[in-house]
């Protein structure tokens, strides 16, 4: 099986040695290229590389959708990988045999769900980000993909989700997912104004996509296998907890209109 797992990166970083399987992709290539970075560029062929400040790693997903001819496609990050183990190093990530065995069972491989416990997916989003984009996403689904609305509302009420835009999928499903995802996000882009957003918040379409993966899977009833995800380097857990609580209890002016 010809499988390519893209490793989205905006700079040079230690990469997996198994290059037959792992394909480093430089996202936002024109802006982020430095001499000596020998990665696949996301501005090669048909692409949306210029949208990287707003679409994050989705520019790599778009590039793969339009330019890769393989049996299965995946995406991980330069510091986050899929693994059968818990050890946080590049020697522990999925190898070719692992991937083929998993795809023989189900057509999709996902990281284990991230659990919020005291937050729903909707409340977590609006405490962390501007509310307008997630509400605009629901409106796009109502108007253009009403068959996905029940799954969207279910996912917004749940307290866990498959996050990070990380996956491995057989190519035919990947093509279906990418076609649906980018159509939804393109419509949302038309409806919201992000010109005054901070650099962090301007990455809005990547954040929205994280909430849409499960909507697509749930609506279509696709089978998937979960594996561990590991993060390399310092995870800064205490700082993340602090900022999560700060957003939750100090953010002003948020109203939950649907959930």
MIDO-105328 format. One line per 4 residues: their letters; for each residue x, y, z of N, C-alpha, C. Coordinates in nm, 4 decimals. Layout:
% MIDO-105328
A	X,Y,Z,X,Y,Z,X,Y,Z  ... .
//
This chain:
% MIDO-105328
XXXX	0.0846,-0.1195,0.0000,0.0000,0.0000,0.0000,0.0885,0.1250,0.0000  0.0567,0.2175,-0.0886,0.1313,0.3435,-0.0965,0.0645,0.4457,-0.0041  0.1280,0.4725,0.1087,0.0740,0.5632,0.2092,0.1707,0.6792,0.2291  0.1164,0.8001,0.2345,0.1968,0.9173,0.2673,0.1333,0.9894,0.3858 .
XXXX	0.2101,1.0005,0.4927,0.1667,1.0763,0.6094,0.2439,1.2076,0.6098  0.1750,1.3157,0.5840,0.2399,1.4457,0.5822,0.2744,1.4898,0.7240  0.3924,1.5459,0.7388,0.4324,1.6065,0.8660,0.4334,1.7575,0.8437  0.3271,1.8248,0.8869,0.3149,1.9690,0.8634,0.4139,2.0437,0.9523 .
XXXX	0.4912,2.1327,0.8918,0.5910,2.2095,0.9661,0.6069,2.3465,0.9027  0.6359,2.4474,0.9859,0.6614,2.5812,0.9333,0.8091,2.6171,0.9442  0.8891,2.5206,0.9909,1.0335,2.5417,1.0039,1.1026,2.4062,1.0015  1.2340,2.4074,0.9947,1.3090,2.2821,0.9963,1.3048,2.2229,1.1370 .
XXXX	1.2845,2.0920,1.1434,1.2679,2.0252,1.2717,1.3040,1.8792,1.2530  1.3484,1.8073,1.3574,1.3766,1.6639,1.3429,1.2562,1.5888,1.2878  1.2791,1.5081,1.1855,1.1718,1.4376,1.1167,1.1904,1.2862,1.1275  1.0815,1.2105,1.1077,1.0922,1.0647,1.1082,1.1900,1.0162,1.0011 .
XXXX	1.2598,0.9078,1.0327,1.3575,0.8540,0.9378,1.2901,0.7776,0.8246  1.1701,0.7284,0.8479,1.1006,0.6455,0.7493,1.0374,0.7339,0.6417  1.1204,0.7823,0.5499,1.0731,0.8789,0.4508,0.9829,0.8166,0.3441  0.9825,0.6857,0.3310,0.8877,0.6223,0.2396,0.7452,0.6456,0.2882 .
XXXX	0.7290,0.6568,0.4195,0.5974,0.6756,0.4796,0.5700,0.8217,0.5136  0.6657,0.8881,0.5760,0.6459,1.0245,0.6246,0.7002,1.1273,0.5259  0.6167,1.2262,0.4950,0.6512,1.3306,0.3986,0.6465,1.4667,0.4680  0.7614,1.5234,0.5040,0.7608,1.6581,0.5621,0.7069,1.7593,0.4613 .
XXXX	0.6135,1.8422,0.5045,0.5538,1.9446,0.4179,0.5738,2.0805,0.4829  0.6363,2.1705,0.4102,0.6549,2.3074,0.4580,0.5294,2.3865,0.4268  0.4548,2.4242,0.5306,0.3310,2.5001,0.5105,0.3624,2.6493,0.5091  0.2808,2.7243,0.4345,0.3107,2.8663,0.4152,0.4481,2.8822,0.3531 .
XXXX	0.4746,2.8040,0.2487,0.6115,2.7838,0.1999,0.6833,2.9119,0.1588  0.6155,3.0002,0.0892,0.6843,3.1218,0.0443,0.7350,3.2042,0.1617  0.6541,3.2135,0.2665,0.6908,3.2931,0.3821,0.7898,3.2198,0.4726  0.7766,3.0894,0.4824,0.8521,3.0136,0.5815,0.9784,2.9466,0.5297 .
XXXX	1.0010,2.9521,0.3984,1.1194,2.8837,0.3457,1.2487,2.9519,0.3905  1.3430,2.8689,0.4303,1.4797,2.9122,0.4590,1.5741,2.8208,0.3812  1.6861,2.8719,0.3337,1.7805,2.7869,0.2594,1.8159,2.6617,0.3384  1.8091,2.5491,0.2688,1.8443,2.4229,0.3317,1.7255,2.3397,0.3761 .
XXXX	1.6053,2.3968,0.3758,1.4871,2.3189,0.4135,1.4435,2.2356,0.2933  1.4646,2.1058,0.3024,1.4366,2.0163,0.1909,1.3058,1.9413,0.2147  1.1954,2.0153,0.2279,1.0642,1.9560,0.2486,0.9780,1.9795,0.1253  0.8746,1.8974,0.1103,0.7732,1.9266,0.0105,0.7085,2.0610,0.0443 .
XXXX	0.6965,2.1484,-0.0530,0.6354,2.2799,-0.0313,0.4857,2.2727,-0.0569  0.4086,2.3454,0.0226,0.2636,2.3450,0.0026,0.2187,2.4430,-0.1049  0.3140,2.5123,-0.1692,0.2796,2.6020,-0.2804,0.3155,2.5406,-0.4143  0.3364,2.4110,-0.4169,0.3677,2.3377,-0.5397,0.2381,2.2850,-0.5995 .
XXXX	0.2186,2.3008,-0.7306,0.0965,2.2526,-0.7937,-0.0243,2.3355,-0.7516  -0.1427,2.2760,-0.7571,-0.2643,2.3462,-0.7155,-0.2625,2.3583,-0.5635  -0.2827,2.4787,-0.5117,-0.2608,2.4976,-0.3688,-0.3332,2.6218,-0.3157  -0.3374,2.6303,-0.1813,-0.3867,2.7505,-0.1127,-0.2816,2.7944,-0.0097 .
XXXX	-0.1562,2.7803,-0.0433,-0.0474,2.8095,0.0500,-0.0568,2.9493,0.1093  -0.1020,3.0454,0.0308,-0.1074,3.1839,0.0791,-0.2074,3.2006,0.1935  -0.2970,3.1031,0.2098,-0.3958,3.1100,0.3175,-0.3457,3.0477,0.4475  -0.2207,3.0059,0.4511,-0.1695,2.9386,0.5702,-0.1887,3.0163,0.7007 .
XXXX	-0.1738,3.1503,0.7029,-0.1966,3.2213,0.8298,-0.3371,3.2038,0.8862  -0.4323,3.1687,0.8001,-0.5705,3.1499,0.8439,-0.6145,3.0034,0.8455  -0.5472,2.9210,0.7663,-0.5865,2.7809,0.7525,-0.4893,2.6833,0.8188  -0.3781,2.7323,0.8707,-0.2829,2.6454,0.9400,-0.2432,2.5255,0.8537 .
XXXX	-0.2427,2.4069,0.9165,-0.2010,2.2839,0.8492,-0.2976,2.2400,0.7396  -0.4135,2.3058,0.7304,-0.5080,2.2700,0.6249,-0.4521,2.2980,0.4864  -0.3526,2.3863,0.4753,-0.2921,2.4087,0.3435,-0.2183,2.2842,0.2965  -0.1666,2.2044,0.3886,-0.1047,2.0761,0.3523,-0.2115,1.9757,0.3106 .
XXXX	-0.3243,1.9757,0.3818,-0.4342,1.8859,0.3447,-0.4841,1.9191,0.2047  -0.5003,2.0478,0.1763,-0.5456,2.0885,0.0427,-0.4448,2.0454,-0.0630  -0.3166,2.0670,-0.0352,-0.2131,2.0286,-0.1317,-0.2215,1.8790,-0.1622  -0.2363,1.7960,-0.0588,-0.2445,1.6515,-0.0788,-0.3678,1.6130,-0.1593 .
XXXX	-0.4797,1.6777,-0.1281,-0.6047,1.6508,-0.1999,-0.5885,1.6751,-0.3495  -0.5220,1.7813,-0.3845,-0.5124,1.8191,-0.5248,-0.3926,1.7582,-0.5975  -0.2917,1.7106,-0.5245,-0.1666,1.6745,-0.5913,-0.1113,1.5348,-0.5619  -0.1587,1.4690,-0.4568,-0.1034,1.3378,-0.4217,-0.1857,1.2258,-0.4852 .
XXXX	-0.1177,1.1292,-0.5440,-0.1833,1.0114,-0.6007,-0.1308,0.8882,-0.5272  -0.1978,0.8536,-0.4188,-0.1545,0.7441,-0.3325,-0.2765,0.6640,-0.2883  -0.2526,0.5573,-0.2120,-0.3630,0.4737,-0.1628,-0.4240,0.5293,-0.0336  -0.3416,0.5963,0.0458,-0.3903,0.6515,0.1726,-0.3080,0.7750,0.2076 .
XXXX	-0.3735,0.8686,0.2758,-0.3118,0.9975,0.3104,-0.3293,1.0217,0.4598  -0.2265,1.0785,0.5216,-0.2371,1.1156,0.6616,-0.1762,1.2516,0.6868  -0.2069,1.3055,0.8047,-0.1455,1.4311,0.8477,-0.1132,1.4217,0.9958  0.0095,1.4587,1.0298,0.0511,1.4791,1.1681,0.1242,1.6123,1.1717 .
XXXX	0.1751,1.6494,1.2887,0.2451,1.7761,1.3033,0.3909,1.7504,1.3422  0.4735,1.8498,1.3227,0.6156,1.8300,1.3508,0.6436,1.8004,1.4976  0.5475,1.8301,1.5846,0.5640,1.7964,1.7265,0.4571,1.7007,1.7789  0.3564,1.6683,1.6976,0.2522,1.5735,1.7385,0.2437,1.4602,1.6373 .
XXXX	0.2484,1.3367,1.6884,0.2462,1.2198,1.6018,0.1487,1.1159,1.6554  0.1091,1.0228,1.5680,0.0270,0.9091,1.6057,0.1175,0.7933,1.6439  0.0755,0.7181,1.7448,0.1618,0.6124,1.7970,0.0783,0.5042,1.8635  0.1291,0.3813,1.8624,0.0685,0.2740,1.9398,0.1207,0.2758,2.0829 .
XXXX	0.2236,0.3535,2.1062,0.2902,0.3570,2.2358,0.2655,0.4927,2.3017  0.3232,0.5091,2.4200,0.3096,0.6356,2.4914,0.4421,0.7100,2.5040  0.5493,0.6447,2.4688,0.6798,0.7079,2.4792,0.6882,0.8227,2.3801  0.7375,0.9365,2.4274,0.7359,1.0579,2.3466,0.8672,1.0764,2.2718 .
XXXX	0.8857,0.9965,2.1649,1.0020,1.0139,2.0781,0.9693,0.9614,1.9391  1.0526,0.9970,1.8427,1.0264,0.9613,1.7036,1.0404,0.8123,1.6766  1.1047,0.7402,1.7671,1.1191,0.5958,1.7494,0.9893,0.5223,1.7825  0.8950,0.5898,1.8454,0.7724,0.5242,1.8925,0.6517,0.5501,1.8031 .
XXXX	0.6668,0.6290,1.6994,0.5519,0.6650,1.6153,0.5130,0.5490,1.5240  0.3952,0.5583,1.4640,0.3483,0.4524,1.3747,0.4471,0.4300,1.2608  0.4731,0.3023,1.2297,0.5547,0.2698,1.1136,0.4656,0.2146,1.0026  0.5260,0.1811,0.8914,0.4483,0.1375,0.7746,0.3652,0.0136,0.8058 .
XXXX	0.4226,-0.0828,0.8747,0.3489,-0.2039,0.9070,0.2310,-0.1730,0.9987  0.2526,-0.0870,1.0973,0.1433,-0.0451,1.1863,0.0272,0.0131,1.1066  0.0601,0.1043,1.0167,-0.0433,0.1730,0.9397,-0.1208,0.0763,0.8520  -0.0506,-0.0121,0.7844,-0.1182,-0.1074,0.6956,-0.2090,-0.2016,0.7741 .
XXXX	-0.1639,-0.2461,0.8908,-0.2469,-0.3340,0.9739,-0.3715,-0.2616,1.0228  -0.3565,-0.1358,1.0612,-0.4711,-0.0580,1.1102,-0.5708,-0.0285,0.9985  -0.5199,0.0068,0.8805,-0.6086,0.0374,0.7681,-0.6777,-0.0872,0.7140  -0.6227,-0.2037,0.7428,-0.6891,-0.3286,0.7041,-0.8134,-0.3531,0.7887 .
XXXX	-0.8184,-0.2897,0.9065,-0.9331,-0.3046,0.9965,-1.0403,-0.1996,0.9704  -0.9991,-0.0743,0.9556,-1.0923,0.0358,0.9285,-1.0263,0.1310,0.8299  -1.1050,0.2086,0.7545,-1.0463,0.2970,0.6533,-0.9925,0.4283,0.7082  -1.0113,0.4516,0.8397,-0.9685,0.5780,0.8997,-0.8974,0.5490,1.0320 .
XXXX	-0.7882,0.6185,1.0548,-0.7148,0.6134,1.1812,-0.7157,0.7539,1.2402  -0.7515,0.7644,1.3688,-0.7603,0.8943,1.4343,-0.6855,0.8921,1.5675  -0.6438,1.0089,1.6157,-0.5886,1.0151,1.7515,-0.7007,0.9959,1.8530  -0.6676,0.9436,1.9690,-0.7680,0.9308,2.0733,-0.8296,1.0670,2.1034 .
XXXX	-0.9569,1.0660,2.1393,-1.0294,1.1905,2.1617,-0.9669,1.2720,2.2743  -0.9733,1.4017,2.2575,-0.9357,1.4919,2.3652,-1.0608,1.5199,2.4475  -1.0503,1.5046,2.5800,-1.1658,1.5186,2.6677,-1.1585,1.6500,2.7450  -1.2714,1.7193,2.7512,-1.2771,1.8480,2.8198,-1.3467,1.8409,2.9552 .
XXXX	-1.4241,1.7356,2.9795,-1.4873,1.7084,3.1084,-1.5869,1.8173,3.1494  -1.5391,1.9363,3.1835,-1.6304,2.0404,3.2348,-1.6764,2.1365,3.1251  -1.6389,2.1106,3.0017,-1.6764,2.1961,2.8892,-1.7359,2.1112,2.7779  -1.8325,2.1660,2.7060,-1.8735,2.1044,2.5804,-1.7796,2.1533,2.4702 .
XXXX	-1.7851,2.0888,2.3550,-1.7035,2.1344,2.2430,-1.7391,2.2779,2.2043  -1.8681,2.3112,2.2144,-1.9090,2.4474,2.1800,-1.8584,2.5484,2.2825  -1.8821,2.5212,2.4115,-1.8404,2.6179,2.5127,-1.6885,2.6311,2.5160  -1.6183,2.5208,2.4927,-1.4725,2.5289,2.4874,-1.4288,2.6199,2.3738 .
XXXX	-1.4947,2.6064,2.2574,-1.4577,2.6898,2.1433,-1.4805,2.8373,2.1740  -1.5987,2.8719,2.2251,-1.6282,3.0139,2.2436,-1.5524,3.0745,2.3615  -1.5068,2.9931,2.4560,-1.4214,3.0452,2.5622,-1.2783,3.0671,2.5128  -1.2390,2.9924,2.4101,-1.1024,3.0034,2.3589,-1.0905,3.0959,2.2385 .
XXXX	-1.2012,3.1144,2.1646,-1.1952,3.1867,2.0371,-1.3172,3.2778,2.0221  -1.3189,3.3538,1.9122,-1.4363,3.4344,1.8809,-1.5548,3.3423,1.8508  -1.6716,3.3821,1.8943,-1.7919,3.3001,1.8776,-1.8455,3.3024,1.7345  -1.8311,3.4145,1.6663,-1.8926,3.4314,1.5344,-1.8596,3.3188,1.4358 .
XXXX	-1.7332,3.2743,1.4242,-1.7026,3.1710,1.3244,-1.7741,3.0377,1.3477  -1.7841,2.9932,1.4729,-1.8497,2.8644,1.4962,-1.9995,2.8744,1.4700  -2.0594,2.9899,1.5004,-2.2012,3.0085,1.4696,-2.2234,3.0209,1.3187  -2.1296,3.0857,1.2501,-2.1391,3.0954,1.1040,-2.1257,2.9574,1.0403 .
XXXX	-2.0441,2.8717,1.0994,-2.0281,2.7357,1.0478,-2.1596,2.6601,1.0566  -2.2274,2.6738,1.1695,-2.3588,2.6084,1.1826,-2.4569,2.6598,1.0769  -2.4545,2.7904,1.0522,-2.5451,2.8476,0.9527,-2.5153,2.7931,0.8128  -2.3868,2.7792,0.7790,-2.3496,2.7224,0.6490,-2.4016,2.5798,0.6369 .
XXXX	-2.3893,2.5033,0.7439,-2.4379,2.3652,0.7410,-2.5898,2.3625,0.7262  -2.6591,2.4503,0.7975,-2.8048,2.4585,0.7833,-2.8432,2.4881,0.6391  -2.7746,2.5828,0.5787,-2.8112,2.6288,0.4444,-2.7663,2.5342,0.3338  -2.6490,2.4730,0.3504,-2.5897,2.3991,0.2383,-2.5809,2.2486,0.2608 .
XXXX	-2.5660,2.2076,0.3860,-2.5515,2.0651,0.4173,-2.6423,2.0275,0.5343  -2.7738,2.0434,0.5200,-2.8642,2.0187,0.6328,-2.8578,1.8756,0.6859  -2.8159,1.7816,0.6022,-2.8047,1.6429,0.6486,-2.6942,1.6257,0.7527  -2.6066,1.7268,0.7659,-2.4993,1.7235,0.8657,-2.5364,1.7969,0.9947 .
XXXX	-2.6522,1.8600,0.9985,-2.6860,1.9457,1.1119,-2.7022,1.8673,1.2418  -2.7696,1.7542,1.2362,-2.7895,1.6764,1.3585,-2.6554,1.6356,1.4193  -2.5631,1.5900,1.3352,-2.4307,1.5510,1.3844,-2.3549,1.6717,1.4387  -2.3673,1.7873,1.3723,-2.3010,1.9082,1.4206,-2.3518,1.9450,1.5599 .
XXXX	-2.4823,1.9463,1.5775,-2.5387,1.9816,1.7076,-2.5002,1.8797,1.8149  -2.4997,1.7522,1.7771,-2.4551,1.6497,1.8721,-2.3107,1.6745,1.9156  -2.2243,1.7007,1.8189,-2.0826,1.7192,1.8507,-2.0598,1.8429,1.9359  -2.1355,1.9477,1.9126,-2.1184,2.0682,1.9926,-2.1584,2.0463,2.1389 .
XXXX	-2.2477,1.9514,2.1624,-2.2915,1.9236,2.2994,-2.2014,1.8241,2.3715  -2.1192,1.7539,2.2980,-2.0319,1.6537,2.3595,-1.9128,1.7194,2.4284  -1.8468,1.6432,2.5132,-1.7330,1.6961,2.5895,-1.6001,1.6355,2.5449  -1.5977,1.5775,2.4265,-1.4732,1.5235,2.3720,-1.4795,1.5272,2.2199 .
XXXX	-1.3621,1.5233,2.1566,-1.3558,1.5272,2.0103,-1.2191,1.4818,1.9634  -1.2141,1.4372,1.8383,-1.0864,1.4070,1.7744,-1.0276,1.5389,1.7237  -0.9203,1.5822,1.7858,-0.8673,1.7148,1.7590,-0.7384,1.7102,1.6762  -0.6853,1.8299,1.6515,-0.5537,1.8537,1.5907,-0.5514,1.8377,1.4381 .
XXXX	-0.6653,1.8049,1.3743,-0.6661,1.7813,1.2297,-0.5684,1.6705,1.1912  -0.5526,1.5720,1.2787,-0.4630,1.4597,1.2536,-0.5439,1.3353,1.2174  -0.4941,1.2588,1.1189,-0.5680,1.1426,1.0703,-0.4801,1.0654,0.9727  -0.5243,0.9447,0.9407,-0.4786,0.8709,0.8230,-0.6042,0.8115,0.7619 .
XXXX	-0.6231,0.8288,0.6303,-0.7438,0.7801,0.5630,-0.7090,0.7184,0.4293  -0.7883,0.6204,0.3904,-0.7804,0.5731,0.2531,-0.8185,0.6885,0.1606  -0.7527,0.6934,0.0460,-0.7579,0.8139,-0.0376,-0.8986,0.8506,-0.0826  -0.9823,0.7504,-0.1138,-1.1160,0.7844,-0.1625,-1.1972,0.8566,-0.0555 .
XXXX	-1.1816,0.8167,0.0698,-1.2509,0.8869,0.1776,-1.1875,1.0229,0.2034  -1.0556,1.0278,0.1973,-0.9866,1.1545,0.2155,-1.0347,1.2578,0.1130  -1.0492,1.2167,-0.0113,-1.0964,1.3092,-0.1152,-1.2366,1.3595,-0.0834  -1.3237,1.2698,-0.0362,-1.4590,1.3109,0.0017,-1.4551,1.4106,0.1171 .
XXXX	-1.3726,1.3799,0.2163,-1.3624,1.4678,0.3330,-1.3108,1.6056,0.2935  -1.2030,1.6092,0.2169,-1.1440,1.7372,0.1786,-1.2418,1.8203,0.0959  -1.3131,1.7558,0.0049,-1.4103,1.8284,-0.0780,-1.5173,1.8934,0.0090  -1.5703,1.8190,0.1048,-1.6734,1.8718,0.1946,-1.6167,1.9798,0.2864 .
XXXX	-1.5035,1.9507,0.3483,-1.4446,2.0438,0.4444,-1.4150,2.1791,0.3814  -1.3472,2.1793,0.2681,-1.3080,2.3075,0.2086,-1.4284,2.3819,0.1509  -1.5316,2.3102,0.1115,-1.6524,2.3792,0.0673,-1.7183,2.4504,0.1849  -1.7279,2.3834,0.2990,-1.7856,2.4465,0.4180,-1.7034,2.5675,0.4599 .
XXXX	-1.5714,2.5508,0.4694,-1.4858,2.6602,0.5167,-1.4850,2.7782,0.4200  -1.4921,2.7510,0.2910,-1.4972,2.8595,0.1926,-1.6224,2.9438,0.2119  -1.7351,2.8785,0.2412,-1.8592,2.9515,0.2660,-1.8515,3.0314,0.3956  -1.7923,2.9726,0.4999,-1.7760,3.0454,0.6255,-1.6876,3.1674,0.6041 .
XXXX	-1.5832,3.1513,0.5253,-1.4896,3.2613,0.4981,-1.5615,3.3807,0.4363  -1.6630,3.3538,0.3564,-1.7387,3.4611,0.2930,-1.8255,3.5372,0.3933  -1.8572,3.4745,0.5043,-1.9572,3.5300,0.5967,-1.8984,3.6011,0.7182  -1.7687,3.5853,0.7422,-1.7111,3.6462,0.8624,-1.5985,3.7424,0.8234 .
XXXX	-1.5740,3.8375,0.9086,-1.4679,3.9359,0.8885,-1.3605,3.9117,0.9946  -1.2433,3.8683,0.9518,-1.1361,3.8391,1.0474,-1.0255,3.9446,1.0412  -1.0530,4.0553,0.9760,-0.9488,4.1565,0.9541,-0.8948,4.2157,1.0834  -0.9742,4.2141,1.1897,-0.9301,4.2692,1.3175,-0.8859,4.1608,1.4165 .
XXXX	-0.8821,4.0360,1.3722,-0.8414,3.9268,1.4604,-0.6914,3.9337,1.4888  -0.6512,3.8885,1.6049,-0.5083,3.8757,1.6344,-0.4482,3.7676,1.5454  -0.3166,3.7598,1.5420,-0.2487,3.6568,1.4634,-0.2958,3.5178,1.5064  -0.3090,3.4986,1.6373,-0.3537,3.3691,1.6886,-0.4955,3.3381,1.6445 .
XXXX	-0.5853,3.4331,1.6602,-0.7251,3.4106,1.6266,-0.7490,3.4034,1.4759  -0.6591,3.4618,1.3990,-0.6728,3.4585,1.2532,-0.6562,3.3177,1.1969  -0.6097,3.2246,1.2792,-0.5962,3.0852,1.2365,-0.7303,3.0124,1.2434  -0.8342,3.0859,1.2350,-0.9702,3.0420,1.2646,-1.0125,2.9173,1.1868 .
XXXX	-0.9754,2.9047,1.0608,-1.0276,2.7946,0.9797,-0.9650,2.6610,1.0189  -0.8425,2.6654,1.0685,-0.7840,2.5454,1.1256,-0.8570,2.5014,1.2506  -0.8945,2.5986,1.3362,-0.9694,2.5670,1.4579,-1.1068,2.5087,1.4248  -1.1735,2.5665,1.3265,-1.3052,2.5157,1.2883,-1.2961,2.3728,1.2342 .
XXXX	-1.1946,2.3466,1.1545,-1.1794,2.2133,1.0958,-1.1658,2.1064,1.2034  -1.1002,2.1403,1.3139,-1.0874,2.0435,1.4231,-1.2241,1.9982,1.4729  -1.3220,2.0861,1.4702,-1.4560,2.0521,1.5183,-1.5409,1.9852,1.4111  -1.4961,1.9880,1.2870,-1.5768,1.9344,1.1779,-1.5446,1.7893,1.1423 .
XXXX	-1.4264,1.7417,1.1785,-1.3898,1.6032,1.1468,-1.4943,1.5039,1.1989  -1.5305,1.5160,1.3266,-1.6272,1.4223,1.3846,-1.7668,1.4398,1.3258  -1.8000,1.5605,1.2851,-1.9297,1.5844,1.2213,-1.9401,1.5036,1.0920  -1.8340,1.5068,1.0150,-1.8304,1.4332,0.8879,-1.8358,1.2826,0.9120 .
XXXX	-1.7585,1.2347,1.0065,-1.7543,1.0912,1.0360,-1.8877,1.0420,1.0899  -1.9458,1.1169,1.1841,-2.0718,1.0761,1.2455,-2.1855,1.0732,1.1435  -2.1937,1.1744,1.0602,-2.3004,1.1791,0.9597,-2.2934,1.0613,0.8646  -2.1729,1.0260,0.8232,-2.1552,0.9206,0.7226,-2.1391,0.7807,0.7817 .
XXXX	-2.1273,0.7715,0.9132,-2.1173,0.6412,0.9768,-1.9888,0.5668,0.9474  -1.8803,0.6395,0.9221,-1.7541,0.5742,0.8888,-1.6915,0.5092,1.0119  -1.6340,0.3915,0.9926,-1.5634,0.3218,1.0983,-1.4213,0.3772,1.1087  -1.3704,0.3831,1.2311,-1.2343,0.4316,1.2500,-1.1684,0.3586,1.3665 .
XXXX	-1.0365,0.3645,1.3690,-0.9571,0.3099,1.4784,-0.8842,0.4252,1.5464  -0.8854,0.4257,1.6786,-0.8126,0.5279,1.7537,-0.6769,0.4745,1.7986  -0.5752,0.5617,1.7940,-0.4443,0.5296,1.8486,-0.3995,0.6455,1.9366  -0.2948,0.6231,2.0125,-0.2411,0.7298,2.0966,-0.1850,0.8420,2.0107 .
XXXX	-0.1831,0.9621,2.0655,-0.1051,1.0695,2.0052,-0.0032,1.1152,2.1082  0.1153,1.1453,2.0590,0.2232,1.1885,2.1474,0.2706,1.3259,2.1039  0.3158,1.4026,2.1998,0.3689,1.5353,2.1709,0.5157,1.5397,2.2102  0.5994,1.5818,2.1190,0.7412,1.5918,2.1455,0.7722,1.7237,2.2146 .
XXXX	0.8733,1.7250,2.2991,0.9145,1.8485,2.3638,0.8278,1.8826,2.4825  0.8395,2.0054,2.5288,0.7706,2.0535,2.6486,0.6235,2.0768,2.6195  0.5355,2.0096,2.6936,0.3920,2.0244,2.6711,0.3319,2.1429,2.7460  0.4033,2.2010,2.8440,0.3572,2.3198,2.9176,0.2162,2.3013,2.9723 .
XXXX	0.1951,2.1873,3.0391,0.0607,2.1512,3.0858,0.0057,2.2523,3.1852  0.0890,2.2947,3.2804,0.0403,2.3882,3.3833,-0.0042,2.5192,3.3196  0.0752,2.5704,3.2254,0.0390,2.6953,3.1582,-0.0907,2.6801,3.0804  -0.1104,2.5640,3.0158,-0.2322,2.5422,2.9389,-0.3552,2.5412,3.0303 .
XXXX	-0.3417,2.4763,3.1462,-0.4533,2.4737,3.2415,-0.4864,2.6150,3.2891  -0.3820,2.6935,3.3189,-0.4029,2.8309,3.3652,-0.4783,2.9128,3.2608  -0.4320,2.9074,3.1357,-0.4957,2.9890,3.0323,-0.6361,2.9388,2.9988  -0.6577,2.8065,3.0113,-0.7920,2.7533,2.9901,-0.8889,2.8106,3.0934 .
XXXX	-0.8491,2.8071,3.2219,-0.9350,2.8593,3.3273,-0.9550,3.0098,3.3146  -0.8496,3.0787,3.2750,-0.8605,3.2236,3.2560,-0.9615,3.2562,3.1469  -0.9543,3.1831,3.0342,-1.0492,3.2069,2.9254,-1.1916,3.1759,2.9695  -1.2062,3.0652,3.0416,-1.3401,3.0201,3.0796,-1.4098,3.1176,3.1732 .
XXXX	-1.3366,3.1693,3.2723,-1.4013,3.2479,3.3764,-1.3879,3.3985,3.3599  -1.2965,3.4438,3.2736,-1.2775,3.5876,3.2598,-1.3249,3.6427,3.1262  -1.3509,3.5552,3.0289,-1.3917,3.6056,2.8978,-1.5283,3.6721,2.9082  -1.5409,3.7903,2.8508,-1.6640,3.8693,2.8610,-1.7428,3.8643,2.7307 .
XXXX	-1.8724,3.8814,2.7425,-1.9571,3.9046,2.6262,-1.9918,3.7820,2.5461  -1.9676,3.6607,2.5977,-1.9996,3.5403,2.5224,-2.1401,3.4930,2.5568  -2.2184,3.4668,2.4565,-2.3505,3.4073,2.4769,-2.3585,3.2804,2.3962  -2.4162,3.1768,2.4532,-2.4267,3.0492,2.3842,-2.5642,3.0421,2.3175 .
XXX	-2.5665,3.0589,2.1896,-2.6936,3.0762,2.1202,-2.7612,2.9448,2.0842  -2.6837,2.8364,2.0733,-2.7434,2.7114,2.0261,-2.7258,2.5956,2.1238  -2.6247,2.6004,2.2070,-2.5902,2.4806,2.2806,-2.5793,2.5078,2.4296 .
//
